[in-house]
Amino acid sequence: MSATDAASGTDLAFAGVARQVELVRSGEVTSRALVELYLDRILRLDQRLNAFRVVFAEQALAAADQADARCRAGDQRPLLGVPLAIKDDQDVAGEVTAYGSLAHGGPAAADSEIVRRLRSAGAVIVGKTNVPELMTMPWTESSAYGATHNPWDLDRTPGGSSGGSGAAVAAGLVAAATASDGAGSIRIPAGACGLVGLKPQRGRVPGLANDWHGLSVLGFLTRTVADTALLYDVVKDGGPSFAEAAGREPGRLRIAMSARVPQPVLARADGEQRGGLEAMAARLRALGHEVVERDPDYGTVFTRAVARYLRGIHDDAMALPRSDRLTRVTRGLARMGAAVPPSLVAKAIEAEDSDRERINRIFEAADVLMTPVFTRRPTRVLEYEGRGGQWSVNAAARIVPYAGVFNHLGQPAISLPAGSTPDGFPLAVQFAAPPDGEPVLLALASQLERELGWPEHRPPLS
C-alpha cells in the first residue's frame, strides 16, 4: 500500500496498526486525522453494528493532539498516535466498566494494567466495545446494550464475548481492539469476523481482574499477524519477541488435524466447517507441511473447564454492586455456578497437569494441532433470545466446543481465517501449540496470511 493509498479514507482505516504507526511517525498522517476518520466511521456505520457501548470522542481527539505534539518532538513510542478500542471488561479511568450489564458500579478509579501499558506506548483510546452480560456467551447480546451485528452478515452475531471488538475491527471502525478469552472469547469473534485472534499462554499478559479460576487471558483482535505480534510485544511480560517470531519462516511443520468434539458434547462439525478445515489442510500440504488426521485424547477435560467457567460466572455475579439487576439468563448461569462447590473447582485445577500430559501427547508426533473453530456457522442475532442459563450453556457448547480445552490447559491457540463460504461468510480454523508455543503459531500464521491474503478482504458493511 502506498502512502497515497493509505491516506485515502477507507484504505487508511484498514491499513492496520503497524502501518499506521509508520505513517504517523513519518508525518504522512496525523493521529488527529486517524481519530477523526474512525469517529466518522463509527458515526456512520456503528448504528447498524452496535459494536461500541461508549465512544470517547473528545478525550480521543485531545489525546491525538498530544500524540502529534510528541511525534513532532521525536517521540518513538511503539504505538504513538494509533487509535484502539477497549473491551468493556477492562477498566478505563473515569469510565464505567459495564460488563454488558446494568448491575455494574461507578466509574473506574484507574486504568487496568493492559490499558495503562497501551497508553504508555502511545495508543489513543477511542471507546469501549460491547460484550454479552458478564462475558458469558459466544454471541454478543444484552438487554442493557442491545445486540451486536456481524459486518459480514448483519443477521448474524460477530461471536462473543469479544464480539464488539470483533465487529469494530472487521468493519474498519478501529485498527485493533483488546479482547479477553475465558473459553474462546478471542478466537470465536476472530473466526466469525475473518480476523486474527491469538489466545496467549496463561500469564503472558497481566491485569485481568476476573479470570474464571485461571481460564481467562487478555489479548487482541486484529486484521494482521504483524499487528497482533506488535500489540502483544507492547503489553506482555517477558518471553521472546512475537514480532520476530512473526517475521520468521515456520519451516516444515507436522500438523495434526482433528474435527473430533470433546466429550460429552453431542455435536459434530457440519459440512461447511469441515470443508474449511480440509481446504486449509490442502493449502498447508501445498506449502510443504505434513498434515495427518489424528485426534487428541481429550478425556473428560471439557467438564473440568465447564466447572471453572460456571463457578467463575457465579463469583463475578456475586461481586457486582447491583446483582439484583442481572438478567434471567445470567442469574440462571450464576445458580448453576453456585452448585459447583469450590472443592470441585480445586479438583479441576489440580487435574490440569494430568490433562495437559495426556492431551499434549499429540505433540510428540506433531508441532501444532488444527481444529475447526465452530461446528456450524455463528448464530443468528437473537436466535437464543429468552432461553434460560442451562439451555444457553448447552447450545454454546455444541457450537464452539473446541476452544475451552486450551483455556483449561493454559497453553496458546490461535484462530485464523480459512477462506469463505460460497456466499462470502468467513470460515476459520484453530491452531493450538504446546506450552509457550506462540512463536510457532505466529510464524505459521504469517505464512498463511501471505498465502491467503485475508487482510485485503473487507466485509460488505465497511
N, C-alpha and C positions, 0 to 999 in steps of 0.2 A: 504494500500500500504506500503510495507516495504521500508526501506531506500535503499536497493539494487535495488528494482524495480524502485524507484523514481529516482535513479541516472542513469537509463539506457536509456538515449536519449529520445525517444518518450514519454515514461511514465513520465519522468521529465517534458517535455513540457506541458503535460496535468495534472500535479499534482495540479495546482491551486495556487492562491496567498497565502492562509493561510498555506498550506503545504510547499510551497517554503520558506516562512518566517521561519518556523520551521527548515528546512534543512540548510538554511544559518546561522541561529542563533546557531545551534548545531555544525557547522563546517563540516557537511557531504557533503555540496555542497557550492561552492563559487559563489558569484554574477557574477564574470567574466565567470565562466562556464555556468551559466544561460544565460548571454548575448550572449556568443559565440554560444550556442545552438540555440537561437532564430534567431540570424543573419544568421546562416547556413540554418535554415528552411525557413526564408524569401527569401534567395538567391535561394533556390531550388524550392520553391512552389509558391512564390508570382508572378512569371512570368505568372502563369496560373490564379491567382486570382485577381491581381491588387488591393489588399487591402490597400497598403501603397502608399501615394503620395511621401513621402520622408522618408529615414531611416538615423538615426544619429549614424552611426557605431562607428566612432572614439570617439565622445562625450560619447556614452553609455559605451564603454569599459573603458574610463577614469573614469567615474562616478562609474562603478562597482569596479574598483580598490580602489577608495576612500571608497566605502561601505565595502569592505572586510577589509580594514585597521581599519575602525570604529568598525566593528564586533569583530576583534581581541582585540580591546581596551575595549570591554564590552558594546558597544552601544546597546541599546534595542529598537530602534525606531520600530514602528509597521509594516513598510513596508521595512525595511532595506535590500537593495540589490535586490529587486524584479523588473524585467523589466515590464513596462507598455507602452501602446501606447496612443496617444492623438488624439482625433477627430480634424479635420482640420477646426473647427470653434472656437478653443481656442488657445490663444497666447502662444507660446514658445519663450522665449527671444532669439533674434538674428536670428529668422527664420520667413519666410513669413507665414502668415495665409491666405490661398488662397481662402477659402470658395468654392472650386470646380470651380474656375473662373480665367480668365486672367485679370479681372478688379481690382484685389487686389492692395494694396500698397506695401511698402517696409517691411523689417524685423520688427518684434515687438520689442519694446524697453524693455519690461519686460514680465515675465510670467504672465498669467492670474491667478486669485486667486486659482482656483482649482489645477492648475499645481504647483503653489507655495506650497500649502499645501501637495500635494503628494510628492514633492521633500523634503520638510521639514520632512516628515515621513520616508524618506529614499528610496523612489522609484527611479528607474533608467528609464529615458525616452528613448525609442528606436526609435521612429519615429512618424509621423503623418499619420492618416488614411483618405482615400478618402471619399468624400461626393458629392452629386449632387450639381449643381451650386446653391449657396445661401441656401442650405439645404431644398429645396422646395418639393421634391418628395419622395414617398415611394419606389423608386428604385435608385441605386447609379450609375449614368451615367453622364458624362460631356464631352463636346467636348474638353476641356482643358486637362483632365487627363484620359480619357477613361472610360470604363465600368468595374465595379467590379463584380466578379462572385461568386456564392454561392458554397462553397466546398461540399455541399450535392448533387448538380446538377449544373455543370458548365454552363448549358444552361439557368439557372435562376438567378434572382437577389437575393442578400442577404438582400433585403429590403433597406430602407433608412429612414431618411437621414444618420443615423449612420451605413451605410452598410459596409464601410471599416472596422470599428471597429468590426462589427458582423462577417465578413468573417475571419478577423485575429484571433479572439478568437476561433471561431468554428474550424479552421484548425490547431490550436496549434502554431500559429506564435507569440503569446504572451499570457500570462496568463489572462489578463484583459485589457480593454481599456475604456477610457472615452467616453461619448456619450452625446447627448442632445435630448430633446423631446419637440417639439412645437405642434405636432398633432399626436404623436405616434412614434417618431423617435428613442426612446429607445425600445419600445415594439414591433415595426414592425420587425426590424432586429433580435431581440431575437426570435420572433416567426418563422421567416424564417430560422434561423440558429440553432435551438434547444438549445437556451441559456436562462439564467435568465435575465430579463430586468425590473427593478423596476423604474417607474416614481415616484419620491418622491413628497411630499406635496410642493406646491409653497413656495419658500423662504427658503427651508431646506438647499440648497447648494448655496452659494453666488457666484457672479462673472460673470454671463452671460451678455455680452455686448449688444447683440441684442435679445430681448426676445419676439418679436411679440406681443407687448402690453399686456404682462403678461401671454402669453400662454406657453412660453418655460421654461424648467428647465434643470439643469445639472445632470448627473448621470453616470452609468457604464453599461457595458455588461460583464457578467462573465459566467462561466460554473456551479457554485455552489451558493447556497443561502448564505453559510458562507462567501464566497468571497465578495459577494455583501454587506453583512452586515458590514464586516471589512472595506471595502473601504469607505462606507458612514460614518462610525464612525470616520474615519480619516478626512473627509472634511466637514461634515455637521456642522451647527450652532445649538448647544443645542439639547434638546429633549432627550428621553430615548435612552439607548444603543440598537442599532439594533442587535449587536451580541448577547446580552442577549435575545432579542425577538426571534431571530432565533433559540436559544437553548431551547426554551420552547415548551411544547406541546400546541396545539391550543385549546384543549377541544372540546366539541361537538358544532359545528357551524351550524347555519341556513344559507343556501346558496340559493339565488335566481338565477335561470338560465334563460337567455334570449338570443335568437338569433335575436330579433327584430332590424331592422335597423332604425336609427333615420331619420325622415322626413327632407327634401324632397328627400332623396337619393333613387333612384329606383334600388334597389338591394336586394338580399337575400343570405344567406349563402347556398352554394351548399352542396350536399350530403357528400362530403369528409370532409368539415369543420364542418358540423352539426354532422357527425359521431364522430369526435374528441371531440366535446362538450359533446355528450351523453356518450361516453366512459369514459370521466373524471367524469361525474355525477355518473356513476355506481361505479367508483373507490371511490369517495367521500362517497357514501352511504355505501360501504363495510367498510370504515374506521369509520363509526358511525355518519357521518354528515347527517343532514336533507337537502335534495335538492328538491326544488319545482320550477316549471316553473312560472315565474312572470316577467312581462315587466315593466321597468321604464317608467314614464311619461316624455318622452324627450321634448315634446312640439316642439318649434322652436329653440331649443338650437343650433342645427347644423349650422344654418345660422349666428348666432352671433359668433360662433367660426371661421367660414369662413371669416367673416368681419375682425376680428382681424388678422387672418393669411394673407389675401391678402394685407391689409394695411401695415402689418409688412414687407412683401416682398418688397413692393414699397419703404418703408423707408430705408430698407437695401440697395436696389439697388441705390437709390439716394445718399447714404452716401459713396459709393465706389469711389476711386480716378479716376478710368477709367471705368465709367458705359457705355461708348460707346463700350466697348469690350464684354458686356454681349451677350449671345446667344439669338436667336429669341424667344425661348420659355420663357426665363426669362424676356425678355423685354415685352412679352405679359402678363405675370403674373404681372409685375410691372404696366402696363397700367390698368389692372383690379383693382389693389390696389389703383391706383390714382383715380379711380371712386368711391372709398369708402371714403366719407368725414370723417374728424376727428370727427365730431359730431355723426356720426353713430357708430364709434368705441367707443366713450364715452358712448353712449346708451347701446352698447353691454356689456361694463364693468359694467355699472350701473345695468344691468339686472342679474348680477351674483348671487346676494343674492336670488332673487326670483326663479331663475333657480335651484339654489342649494337646496332651501327649497322644491321645487316641486319634483325634481328628487330623493332627498335623503329620501323622504317618504318611498321608498322601504326598507330603512334600519330600519324602525320601526318594520318590520317583518323578517328581515334578517340581518346577520352580514356582509356578503360580497355579491357582485353581480358577477356572472360568465357569460362571453360572449365569442364568438369567437374573434380572432384577425383579421382574414381575412374572406372575403366572398368566396374566391377562392384561389387556390394555387398562390404564388407570381409570378409575371410576368416573361416572358422570357426576357433575355437580349436583349435590343434594340427593344422590342416589340412595343414601342410607339415612336421610333425614328422619328423625323421630324414633330411630331404633335405640334400644337400651344398651347398657355397657357390655354385657356378655355377648350379645349378638354382634356388636361392633368389633369387639376383640376377635371373635371367630372369623368375621368377614375380612378383617385386616390380615389375619394370619394366612388366610387362603390366597390373598392377592400378593402379599410380599413376604413369603416365608424364608427367603434366602439370606436376608441381611442381618438379623438379630444374632445369629450364631457368632459372628465375629465381634459383636459388642460384648458378648459374654466372655469370649476368649481374650479380648482386648487387643487384637492384632489388626493390622491395616487392611483395608479393602477399598476399591475404587469403582465407581460407576462411570462408564464411557459410552458415548453414542455408538450405535451399531447399525447405522443406516436408518431407513424409514419404511413404513408400510406403503402399499400402493397409493393410498390417499394422503400420504405425506406426514403421518404422525410418527414421532421419534420412536425408535427401538433402542434398547440399551442392553449391555451385559455388565456383570460384576466380575472383577478380578480380585482375588484375595491372595495374600502372601503370608509367609511365616512372620513371627515377631520381628519388628524393626525392618520390615521389608518394603518400606515406602520407596527407596531408591529404585528397585527393580520395577515396581509398579509405574513410577514416573517415567523411567526410560522406555518401557513398553508403550505407555500411553502416548508419549511424544512421537514414537514411530508410527503408531496407528493414526494419530492426528494428521501427520504428514501424508499418510496414505489415503485417508478418508476425507480429509478437508472439511471437517464439521464446522469450524469457525465461520466458514463462508455461508452456511445455511442459516437463513433467518425465517422466523415464523410469519404467518400471514398478518398477525397484528404486531407490526414492528415499524 
